[in-house]
């Protein structure tokens, strides 16, 4: 599926959206992981913990999502991407104005 055919996604909702629905090129903030303790620990070890800023480098088709997290690039499978809830990332200046 190409970028133009993806529907618009509202990243501003309080509950956020699934990482698998976040558009390529977006910058999002991790809200929570909807999975078991082992999954949360494994993702935290990879730098994916609540509050972290994530850049969506690639997120389409049936393959893994490629993420920019801190100083690393991480690939997560589709099932794991569906378990990660994210929201729109606000820069410090934008957050202060809200």
N, CA, C and O atoms as a MOPAC input file, in Angstrom:
PM7 MOZYME 1SCF
protein

 N      0.84900 1    -1.16700 1     0.00000 1
 C      0.00000 1     0.00000 1     0.00000 1
 C      0.89700 1     1.23400 1     0.00000 1
 O      1.78500 1     1.34700 1     0.84500 1
 N      0.68200 1     2.15300 1    -0.92700 1
 C      1.53300 1     3.33000 1    -0.97200 1
 C      1.01700 1     4.42200 1    -0.05200 1
 O     -0.10300 1     4.34200 1     0.45300 1
 N      1.82500 1     5.42600 1     0.16200 1
 C      1.52200 1     6.48500 1     1.11400 1
 C      0.23400 1     7.21800 1     0.75800 1
 O     -0.53500 1     7.58600 1     1.64600 1
 N     -0.01300 1     7.43400 1    -0.55200 1
 C     -1.18400 1     8.18700 1    -0.97100 1
 C     -2.48900 1     7.44900 1    -0.68200 1
 O     -3.52400 1     8.09000 1    -0.49800 1
 N     -2.46600 1     6.11900 1    -0.63900 1
 C     -3.69700 1     5.36600 1    -0.44600 1
 C     -4.02800 1     5.12800 1     1.02900 1
 O     -5.09200 1     4.59100 1     1.33700 1
 N     -3.14800 1     5.51200 1     1.93200 1
 C     -3.43100 1     5.35500 1     3.36500 1
 C     -4.42300 1     6.40200 1     3.80900 1
 O     -4.27300 1     7.57100 1     3.45400 1
 N     -5.44300 1     6.02200 1     4.58300 1
 C     -6.40400 1     7.01600 1     5.06800 1
 C     -5.75300 1     7.96200 1     6.07000 1
 O     -4.75400 1     7.62100 1     6.70400 1
 N     -6.32900 1     9.15400 1     6.20400 1
 C     -5.84100 1    10.10200 1     7.19900 1
 C     -6.05300 1     9.51300 1     8.58900 1
 O     -7.08100 1     8.88700 1     8.84900 1
 N     -5.09400 1     9.70900 1     9.47400 1
 C     -5.15400 1     9.16100 1    10.82300 1
 C     -5.10600 1    10.30900 1    11.80800 1
 O     -4.25000 1    11.18700 1    11.70600 1
 N     -6.03300 1    10.30700 1    12.77400 1
 C     -6.05500 1    11.33500 1    13.80600 1
 C     -5.16400 1    10.89100 1    14.96000 1
 O     -5.51300 1     9.98100 1    15.71100 1
 N     -4.01100 1    11.54100 1    15.09200 1
 C     -3.05500 1    11.18800 1    16.14300 1
 C     -3.29600 1    11.95000 1    17.43800 1
 O     -2.57900 1    11.74000 1    18.41700 1
 N     -4.29600 1    12.83500 1    17.46200 1
 C     -4.46600 1    13.71600 1    18.61800 1
 C     -5.38200 1    13.14100 1    19.68300 1
 O     -5.50400 1    13.72700 1    20.75800 1
 N     -6.03100 1    12.01200 1    19.41900 1
 C     -6.96500 1    11.44400 1    20.38200 1
 C     -6.29700 1    11.05000 1    21.68300 1
 O     -5.11700 1    10.70000 1    21.70700 1
 N     -7.06000 1    11.10900 1    22.76500 1
 C     -6.52400 1    10.82600 1    24.09800 1
 C     -6.02900 1     9.38700 1    24.22800 1
 O     -5.00500 1     9.14000 1    24.86500 1
 N     -6.75600 1     8.42800 1    23.62200 1
 C     -6.36000 1     7.03000 1    23.70300 1
 C     -5.28800 1     6.66500 1    22.70300 1
 O     -4.73700 1     5.56500 1    22.75200 1
 N     -4.98700 1     7.58500 1    21.79000 1
 C     -3.97700 1     7.33100 1    20.77900 1
 C     -4.45200 1     6.34900 1    19.73000 1
 O     -5.63400 1     6.01700 1    19.65300 1
 N     -3.51800 1     5.89400 1    18.93100 1
 C     -3.77900 1     4.92200 1    17.88800 1
 C     -2.72500 1     3.83300 1    17.96900 1
 O     -1.71700 1     3.97200 1    18.66200 1
 N     -2.96700 1     2.77500 1    17.26900 1
 C     -1.98300 1     1.70100 1    17.17600 1
 C     -0.80100 1     2.18200 1    16.33200 1
 O     -0.99600 1     2.88100 1    15.33800 1
 N      0.39700 1     1.82000 1    16.71400 1
 C      1.58500 1     2.17500 1    15.93900 1
 C      1.45900 1     1.67300 1    14.50400 1
 O      1.97400 1     2.30900 1    13.58400 1
 N      0.79000 1     0.55200 1    14.29900 1
 C      0.63900 1     0.00600 1    12.95300 1
 C     -0.19500 1     0.92200 1    12.05500 1
 O     -0.13100 1     0.80000 1    10.83100 1
 N     -0.98200 1     1.84200 1    12.64300 1
 C     -1.79800 1     2.78400 1    11.87500 1
 C     -1.14000 1     4.15600 1    11.69400 1
 O     -1.66300 1     4.99900 1    10.96400 1
 N     -0.01800 1     4.38300 1    12.34000 1
 C      0.66800 1     5.68000 1    12.24300 1
 C      1.27600 1     5.83700 1    10.85000 1
 O      1.87300 1     4.89800 1    10.32500 1
 N      1.12800 1     7.01100 1    10.25400 1
 C      1.64200 1     7.19700 1     8.89100 1
 C      3.17000 1     7.31000 1     8.84500 1
 O      3.80800 1     7.81500 1     9.76800 1
 N      3.72100 1     6.82600 1     7.74800 1
 C      5.15400 1     6.95300 1     7.52100 1
 C      5.52700 1     8.43200 1     7.54200 1
 O      4.80600 1     9.26000 1     6.98600 1
 N      6.64100 1     8.76900 1     8.17300 1
 C      7.10200 1    10.14900 1     8.26200 1
 C      6.61900 1    10.88200 1     9.49600 1
 O      7.08600 1    11.98500 1     9.78000 1
 N      5.67700 1    10.27900 1    10.24800 1
 C      5.14600 1    10.93600 1    11.45100 1
 C      6.13000 1    10.83300 1    12.60400 1
 O      6.97400 1     9.93700 1    12.63900 1
 N      6.01100 1    11.76100 1    13.54500 1
 C      6.73600 1    11.69500 1    14.80400 1
 C      5.66300 1    11.51900 1    15.86700 1
 O      4.75500 1    12.34100 1    15.98800 1
 N      5.77500 1    10.43500 1    16.63900 1
 C      4.75900 1    10.10600 1    17.63400 1
 C      5.41600 1     9.88600 1    18.99200 1
 O      6.63800 1     9.79200 1    19.10200 1
 N      4.57400 1     9.80700 1    20.02400 1
 C      5.03500 1     9.54900 1    21.38800 1
 C      4.35400 1     8.27000 1    21.87500 1
 O      3.14500 1     8.10800 1    21.71000 1
 N      5.11600 1     7.37600 1    22.46600 1
 C      4.56000 1     6.12100 1    22.95700 1
 C      3.72100 1     6.36700 1    24.20300 1
 O      4.20000 1     6.94800 1    25.17700 1
 N      2.46800 1     5.92400 1    24.16700 1
 C      1.58300 1     6.04700 1    25.32300 1
 C      1.66800 1     4.83000 1    26.23000 1
 O      1.88300 1     4.94400 1    27.43600 1
 N      1.49200 1     3.64700 1    25.61400 1
 C      1.50400 1     2.41000 1    26.40700 1
 C      1.65300 1     1.21700 1    25.46600 1
 O      1.47700 1     1.32200 1    24.25300 1
 N      1.98100 1     0.09100 1    26.07200 1
 C      2.04900 1    -1.17300 1    25.34500 1
 C      0.92300 1    -2.04600 1    25.86800 1
 O      0.83700 1    -2.31300 1    27.06700 1
 N      0.06100 1    -2.48900 1    24.96500 1
 C     -1.05900 1    -3.34300 1    25.34200 1
 C     -0.64800 1    -4.79400 1    25.13700 1
 O     -1.02500 1    -5.43500 1    24.15600 1
 N      0.11400 1    -5.28200 1    26.06400 1
 C      0.60800 1    -6.65200 1    25.97100 1
 C      1.03700 1    -7.11900 1    27.34400 1
 O      0.91300 1    -6.39600 1    28.33300 1
 N      1.53000 1    -8.30500 1    27.38800 1
 C      1.96000 1    -8.88600 1    28.64800 1
 C      3.25300 1    -8.28200 1    29.17500 1
 O      3.90300 1    -7.46900 1    28.51900 1
 N      3.59300 1    -8.70100 1    30.36000 1
 C      4.78100 1    -8.20000 1    31.04800 1
 C      6.05200 1    -8.46400 1    30.24000 1
 O      6.92500 1    -7.60100 1    30.15300 1
 N      6.15300 1    -9.65300 1    29.65400 1
 C      7.35200 1   -10.01000 1    28.88300 1
 C      7.51300 1    -9.09600 1    27.67200 1
 O      8.62800 1    -8.67400 1    27.36700 1
 N      6.42200 1    -8.78400 1    26.97800 1
 C      6.49600 1    -7.88600 1    25.82400 1
 C      6.91100 1    -6.48900 1    26.25100 1
 O      7.75900 1    -5.87100 1    25.60700 1
 N      6.32200 1    -5.98100 1    27.33200 1
 C      6.68500 1    -4.64600 1    27.81800 1
 C      8.16500 1    -4.57800 1    28.20500 1
 O      8.84000 1    -3.59200 1    27.90800 1
 N      8.66700 1    -5.62300 1    28.86600 1
 C     10.08700 1    -5.65200 1    29.24300 1
 C     10.98900 1    -5.69800 1    28.01600 1
 O     11.99800 1    -4.99600 1    27.95700 1
 N     10.62500 1    -6.52800 1    27.03300 1
 C     11.44600 1    -6.64600 1    25.82700 1
 C     11.49500 1    -5.32100 1    25.07200 1
 O     12.56200 1    -4.91200 1    24.61600 1
 N     10.34900 1    -4.64500 1    24.93400 1
 C     10.32300 1    -3.36100 1    24.23300 1
 C     11.08000 1    -2.29200 1    25.02200 1
 O     11.77100 1    -1.46300 1    24.42900 1
 N     10.95800 1    -2.30100 1    26.33900 1
 C     11.69400 1    -1.33400 1    27.16600 1
 C     13.20100 1    -1.53300 1    26.99900 1
 O     13.95400 1    -0.56000 1    26.96800 1
 N     13.64000 1    -2.77800 1    26.89400 1
 C     15.06200 1    -3.05800 1    26.69500 1
 C     15.54700 1    -2.52200 1    25.34800 1
 O     16.73100 1    -2.23200 1    25.18200 1
 N     14.62400 1    -2.39000 1    24.38500 1
 C     14.95700 1    -1.84900 1    23.06700 1
 C     14.80600 1    -0.32300 1    23.03000 1
 O     15.03100 1     0.29900 1    21.99200 1
 N     14.42300 1     0.28000 1    24.17100 1
 C     14.26900 1     1.73400 1    24.22800 1
 C     12.85000 1     2.21700 1    24.01900 1
 O     12.60800 1     3.42400 1    23.99400 1
 N     11.89900 1     1.29700 1    23.86800 1
 C     10.49800 1     1.66700 1    23.65100 1
 C      9.75000 1     1.62900 1    24.97900 1
 O      9.23000 1     0.59000 1    25.38700 1
 N      9.70600 1     2.77300 1    25.64100 1
 C      9.01900 1     2.89400 1    26.92000 1
 C      8.08100 1     4.09400 1    26.85100 1
 O      8.28500 1     4.97900 1    26.02000 1
 N      7.05600 1     4.14600 1    27.70800 1
 C      6.10100 1     5.25800 1    27.66200 1
 C      6.79200 1     6.62500 1    27.70800 1
 O      7.69100 1     6.86900 1    28.51200 1
 N      6.33500 1     7.50100 1    26.81600 1
 C      6.86300 1     8.85700 1    26.75700 1
 C      7.94200 1     9.05900 1    25.70900 1
 O      8.23800 1    10.19900 1    25.35100 1
 N      8.54100 1     7.98000 1    25.20400 1
 C      9.63500 1     8.11400 1    24.24500 1
 C      9.09600 1     8.61300 1    22.89900 1
 O      7.99200 1     8.26200 1    22.48300 1
 N      9.89800 1     9.43100 1    22.24100 1
 C      9.57800 1     9.94300 1    20.91700 1
 C     10.01300 1     8.92800 1    19.86200 1
 O     11.11300 1     8.38000 1    19.92500 1
 N      9.12900 1     8.68600 1    18.89100 1
 C      9.38300 1     7.68600 1    17.84500 1
 C      9.17200 1     8.32400 1    16.48600 1
 O      8.15200 1     8.97100 1    16.24900 1
 N     10.13000 1     8.14600 1    15.59700 1
 C      9.96300 1     8.55100 1    14.20600 1
 C      9.56900 1     7.33500 1    13.38800 1
 O     10.19800 1     6.28300 1    13.49600 1
 N      8.53000 1     7.47100 1    12.56900 1
 C      8.06900 1     6.36300 1    11.73600 1
 C      8.81300 1     6.43900 1    10.40600 1
 O      8.46800 1     7.26000 1     9.55500 1
 N      9.81800 1     5.60300 1    10.21700 1
 C     10.62100 1     5.61600 1     9.00200 1
 C      9.96000 1     4.82800 1     7.87900 1
 O     10.01400 1     5.22500 1     6.71500 1
 N      9.33600 1     3.70800 1     8.23900 1
 C      8.66200 1     2.86400 1     7.25300 1
 C      7.52700 1     2.14700 1     7.96300 1
 O      7.73300 1     1.55600 1     9.02300 1
 N      6.33000 1     2.19400 1     7.39000 1
 C      5.19100 1     1.55900 1     8.03700 1
 C      4.10300 1     1.30900 1     7.01000 1
 O      3.10300 1     2.02500 1     6.96600 1
 N      4.29500 1     0.32200 1     6.20900 1
 C      3.29400 1     0.02100 1     5.20300 1
 C      3.43800 1    -1.39200 1     4.71800 1
 O      4.45600 1    -2.04700 1     4.94100 1
 N      2.40700 1    -1.85500 1     4.05100 1
 C      2.45300 1    -3.21600 1     3.53900 1
 C      2.37500 1    -4.22200 1     4.66300 1
 O      1.84700 1    -3.92700 1     5.73500 1
 N      2.89100 1    -5.39200 1     4.42500 1
 C      2.80600 1    -6.45400 1     5.41600 1
 C      4.07200 1    -6.66800 1     6.20600 1
 O      4.10800 1    -7.52900 1     7.08500 1
 N      5.11400 1    -5.90800 1     5.91700 1
 C      6.38700 1    -6.09900 1     6.60200 1
 C      6.45500 1    -5.36000 1     7.92200 1
 O      5.48400 1    -4.73500 1     8.34900 1
 N      7.60800 1    -5.43600 1     8.56300 1
 C      7.77300 1    -4.77200 1     9.86100 1
 C      7.77900 1    -3.25100 1     9.73800 1
 O      8.04300 1    -2.69600 1     8.67200 1
 N      7.48200 1    -2.59300 1    10.85900 1
 C      7.57400 1    -1.13700 1    10.93300 1
 C      9.00700 1    -0.78600 1    11.32100 1
 O      9.56300 1    -1.37500 1    12.24800 1
 N      9.60100 1     0.16900 1    10.61600 1
 C     10.95700 1     0.61600 1    10.91800 1
 C     10.85500 1     1.93500 1    11.66000 1
 O     10.25900 1     2.89000 1    11.16300 1
 N     11.44000 1     1.98700 1    12.85900 1
 C     11.29500 1     3.12900 1    13.76200 1
 C     12.64300 1     3.75200 1    14.08400 1
 O     13.66100 1     3.06300 1    14.14500 1
 N     12.63700 1     5.06700 1    14.29100 1
 C     13.80300 1     5.77600 1    14.81700 1
 C     13.49600 1     6.08600 1    16.28000 1
 O     12.57600 1     6.84300 1    16.59000 1
 N     14.28100 1     5.48900 1    17.16900 1
 C     14.08100 1     5.65900 1    18.61000 1
 C     15.40700 1     6.03300 1    19.23400 1
 O     16.37700 1     5.28000 1    19.16000 1
 N     15.44100 1     7.19700 1    19.84700 1
 C     16.67400 1     7.74100 1    20.40600 1
 C     17.74100 1     7.76200 1    19.31800 1
 O     17.53600 1     8.42900 1    18.30400 1
 N     18.83100 1     7.09100 1    19.46600 1
 C     19.90100 1     7.08600 1    18.46200 1
 C     19.92300 1     5.79000 1    17.65900 1
 O     20.93700 1     5.46500 1    17.04000 1
 N     18.81400 1     5.04200 1    17.66100 1
 C     18.77800 1     3.73200 1    17.01700 1
 C     17.64700 1     3.62200 1    16.01500 1
 O     16.70800 1     4.41800 1    16.01500 1
 N     17.75800 1     2.62000 1    15.16600 1
 C     16.67600 1     2.21700 1    14.27000 1
 C     16.23700 1     0.83200 1    14.72000 1
 O     17.05900 1    -0.06100 1    14.92900 1
 N     14.93000 1     0.67100 1    14.86600 1
 C     14.37600 1    -0.58300 1    15.37200 1
 C     13.27600 1    -1.04300 1    14.42900 1
 O     12.47300 1    -0.23300 1    13.96700 1
 N     13.23700 1    -2.33200 1    14.14300 1
 C     12.15600 1    -2.91800 1    13.36500 1
 C     11.27900 1    -3.73500 1    14.30800 1
 O     11.77900 1    -4.53900 1    15.09500 1
 N      9.96600 1    -3.52300 1    14.22100 1
 C      9.02200 1    -4.32100 1    15.01000 1
 C      8.00400 1    -4.92600 1    14.05000 1
 O      7.57700 1    -4.28500 1    13.09000 1
 N      7.62600 1    -6.16500 1    14.32300 1
 C      6.66100 1    -6.86700 1    13.49500 1
 C      5.27300 1    -6.26200 1    13.60000 1
 O      5.00500 1    -5.45400 1    14.48900 1
 N      4.39200 1    -6.65100 1    12.69300 1
 C      3.04000 1    -6.09700 1    12.63700 1
 C      2.25100 1    -6.37900 1    13.91200 1
 O      1.52900 1    -5.50500 1    14.39300 1
 N      2.37800 1    -7.58900 1    14.46700 1
 C      1.62400 1    -7.93400 1    15.68300 1
 C      2.07800 1    -7.05300 1    16.84400 1
 O      1.24600 1    -6.54300 1    17.59400 1
 N      3.37300 1    -6.87400 1    16.99500 1
 C      3.90000 1    -6.02300 1    18.06400 1
 C      3.49600 1    -4.56900 1    17.81800 1
 O      3.13000 1    -3.86800 1    18.76100 1
 N      3.55700 1    -4.10700 1    16.56900 1
 C      3.17300 1    -2.72900 1    16.24900 1
 C      1.72300 1    -2.46100 1    16.62600 1
 O      1.38900 1    -1.35200 1    17.04500 1
 N      0.85300 1    -3.46600 1    16.48200 1
 C     -0.55600 1    -3.27600 1    16.86500 1
 C     -0.72500 1    -3.16200 1    18.37500 1
 O     -1.71000 1    -2.58700 1    18.83700 1
 N      0.20500 1    -3.69100 1    19.14600 1
 C      0.11800 1    -3.64400 1    20.60900 1
 C      0.64700 1    -2.33900 1    21.18800 1
 O      0.46000 1    -2.07800 1    22.37600 1
 N      1.30100 1    -1.51400 1    20.37800 1
 C      1.89200 1    -0.25600 1    20.85200 1
 C      0.94200 1     0.89100 1    20.54300 1
 O      0.57900 1     1.10500 1    19.38700 1
 N      0.53700 1     1.63100 1    21.57500 1
 C     -0.36400 1     2.77900 1    21.39900 1
 C      0.46700 1     4.05400 1    21.41100 1
 O      1.30800 1     4.24600 1    22.28900 1
 N      0.22700 1     4.92400 1    20.43500 1
 C      0.99300 1     6.16100 1    20.28800 1
 C      0.04200 1     7.34100 1    20.09100 1
 O     -1.13300 1     7.16500 1    19.76900 1
 N      0.57600 1     8.54600 1    20.29100 1
 C     -0.16700 1     9.77000 1    20.00900 1
 C      0.79000 1    10.75800 1    19.33800 1
 O      1.99300 1    10.51700 1    19.24100 1
 N      0.23300 1    11.85300 1    18.88600 1
 C      1.03100 1    12.88000 1    18.21300 1
 C      2.09600 1    13.40700 1    19.16700 1
 O      1.82900 1    13.68300 1    20.33600 1
 N      3.30000 1    13.53800 1    18.64100 1
 C      4.40400 1    14.07700 1    19.44000 1
 C      4.36500 1    15.59400 1    19.36000 1
 O      4.32300 1    16.15500 1    18.26500 1
 N      4.37700 1    16.25700 1    20.49400 1
 C      4.40300 1    17.71600 1    20.51900 1
 C      5.78800 1    18.18100 1    20.91700 1
 O      6.36100 1    17.70000 1    21.89500 1
 N      6.32000 1    19.12200 1    20.15100 1
 C      7.60500 1    19.72200 1    20.51100 1
 C      7.40500 1    20.50000 1    21.81000 1
 O      6.27500 1    20.89100 1    22.10600 1
 N      8.45100 1    20.73900 1    22.59300 1
 C      8.31700 1    21.44100 1    23.86800 1
 C      7.56600 1    22.77200 1    23.76500 1
 O      6.75800 1    23.09000 1    24.63800 1
 N      7.82300 1    23.55200 1    22.70900 1
 C      7.12000 1    24.82200 1    22.56100 1
 C      5.63800 1    24.62700 1    22.32000 1
 O      4.82200 1    25.37100 1    22.86300 1
 N      5.26800 1    23.62500 1    21.50000 1
 C      3.87100 1    23.34700 1    21.22900 1
 C      3.16800 1    22.88200 1    22.48600 1
 O      2.03500 1    23.29200 1    22.73800 1
 N      3.80600 1    22.03500 1    23.28500 1
 C      3.19400 1    21.52500 1    24.49400 1
 C      2.93800 1    22.65900 1    25.49200 1
 O      1.92700 1    22.63900 1    26.19400 1
 N      3.82200 1    23.63300 1    25.56500 1
 C      3.65600 1    24.75200 1    26.48800 1
 C      2.46900 1    25.62700 1    26.09700 1
 O      1.82700 1    26.22100 1    26.96200 1
 N      2.17200 1    25.71100 1    24.79700 1
 C      1.05900 1    26.52900 1    24.31700 1
 C     -0.27900 1    25.85700 1    24.54800 1
 O     -1.29800 1    26.54400 1    24.60600 1
 N     -0.31600 1    24.52900 1    24.68300 1
 C     -1.58100 1    23.77700 1    24.83500 1
 C     -2.22200 1    24.02500 1    26.15700 1
 O     -3.28500 1    23.47200 1    26.44100 1

